[in-house]
Amino acid sequence: MSVAEWFSIEVFDGSSPARAWREAYGDAVVAAAHTEGVSEWLWHEFGWGVVLEVELPDEFAWDRFLAAPAVRAALDAVPDPVGGLLVHRGRGGSAGVRWPRRPRPMAGAGAVALPEPVEQEISVLAPQRLVAP
């Protein structure tokens, strides 16, 4: 028995709002997901666009879903055709990553040890008294 995987389509606002794209193509995209055995799907609306998350049985179902004519037509019609579409494995939008990021070593000059501070000698002069004549 295989475990279902989440996949996401993120559509950003462009010449028109992504919400209008969802209203025009959302039903056809979800119907295409049903033909590939979707077990769950969620739409999320953000200030910058919309995200469709689908849970499909495997990668092959995801590939068939993306190749469906209705999905191809919807992806070709996103409001910003240049930079307004992300299609990827995993949950989208504000979802966290499956594995936490690990700190990476600093690269370049940030990795070099700083020199030890040099102490400067400060001579303190004794205060002089003023003598009255």
C-alpha positions in Angstrom: 0.0 0.0 0.0 1.5 3.3 -1.0 1.0 6.6 0.9 -0.7 9.4 -0.9 1.4 12.6 -1.6 0.5 16.3 -1.7 1.1 18.4 -4.7 0.4 22.1 -5.3 -0.5 24.6 -8.0 0.2 28.2 -6.9 -1.3 31.0 -9.1 -0.3 34.6 -8.5 -2.2 37.8 -9.3 -1.3 39.4 -12.6 -3.3 41.3 -15.2 -6.4 40.0 -13.4 -6.8 38.5 -9.9 -6.0 34.9 -9.4 -9.3 34.5 -7.7 -11.0 35.1 -11.0 -8.8 32.4 -12.6 -10.0 30.0 -9.9 -13.6 30.8 -10.5 -13.1 30.2 -14.3 -11.0 27.1 -14.2 -11.2 25.7 -10.6 -14.1 23.2 -11.2 -12.4 21.7 -14.3 -9.1 21.4 -12.6 -10.7 19.6 -9.5 -12.7 17.4 -11.9 -9.4 16.3 -13.6 -8.0 15.6 -10.2 -10.9 13.3 -9.5 -10.1 11.2 -12.6 -6.6 10.6 -11.1 -7.9 9.4 -7.7 -7.6 12.6 -5.6 -8.3 11.8 -2.0 -8.4 15.4 -0.7 -8.1 18.8 -2.2 -8.0 22.3 -0.7 -8.2 25.8 -2.1 -6.4 28.7 -0.3 -6.8 32.4 -1.1 -4.1 34.8 -0.1 -3.5 38.5 -0.8 -1.1 37.5 -3.6 -3.1 34.7 -5.3 -4.6 31.2 -4.8 -3.2 27.8 -4.1 -4.7 24.4 -5.0 -3.4 21.5 -2.9 -4.3 18.0 -4.1 -3.5 14.7 -2.5 -2.9 12.1 -5.2 -1.9 8.4 -4.9 1.6 8.9 -6.5 3.8 10.8 -8.8 2.4 9.1 -11.9 -1.1 10.3 -11.0 0.3 13.8 -10.7 2.0 13.6 -14.1 -1.3 12.4 -15.7 -3.2 15.1 -13.9 -0.9 17.8 -15.3 -1.1 16.4 -18.8 -4.9 16.5 -18.8 -6.3 18.9 -21.4 -8.4 20.8 -18.9 -5.4 21.3 -16.6 -3.1 22.3 -19.5 -5.7 24.9 -20.6 -6.0 26.3 -17.1 -2.3 26.5 -16.5 -1.9 28.3 -19.9 -4.5 30.9 -18.8 -3.0 32.1 -15.5 -3.1 35.9 -15.0 0.7 36.3 -15.1 2.1 33.9 -17.7 5.7 34.8 -17.1 6.1 34.5 -13.3 2.7 33.8 -11.9 2.7 30.0 -11.7 4.4 27.5 -9.4 3.7 23.8 -9.8 5.4 21.6 -7.2 5.4 18.6 -4.9 4.3 19.2 -1.3 1.9 21.6 0.2 2.0 25.2 -1.0 1.3 28.8 0.2 2.2 29.2 3.8 2.7 25.5 4.6 5.9 24.5 6.3 8.4 22.3 4.8 8.5 18.6 5.6 12.1 18.7 7.0 13.5 21.7 8.9 16.3 23.7 7.4 19.7 23.0 8.9 22.1 25.9 9.6 24.8 26.1 6.9 28.3 27.2 7.5 29.1 30.7 6.6 30.8 31.2 3.2 33.4 33.7 2.3 34.8 36.2 4.7 32.1 35.5 7.2 33.8 32.2 8.0 37.2 33.7 8.9 37.9 34.2 12.5 38.1 37.8 13.6 41.4 39.1 15.0 41.8 39.5 18.7 41.2 43.0 19.9 44.3 44.9 20.8 44.4 46.6 24.2 45.7 50.2 24.1 47.5 51.6 27.1 46.0 54.7 28.5 48.1 56.8 30.7 46.4 58.7 33.4 48.0 61.9 34.5 47.7 62.9 38.1 45.5 65.9 38.5 47.3 69.1 39.1 46.5 71.4 42.0 46.2 75.0 41.5 48.1 76.9 44.2 46.8 80.3 45.3 49.5 83.1 45.4 
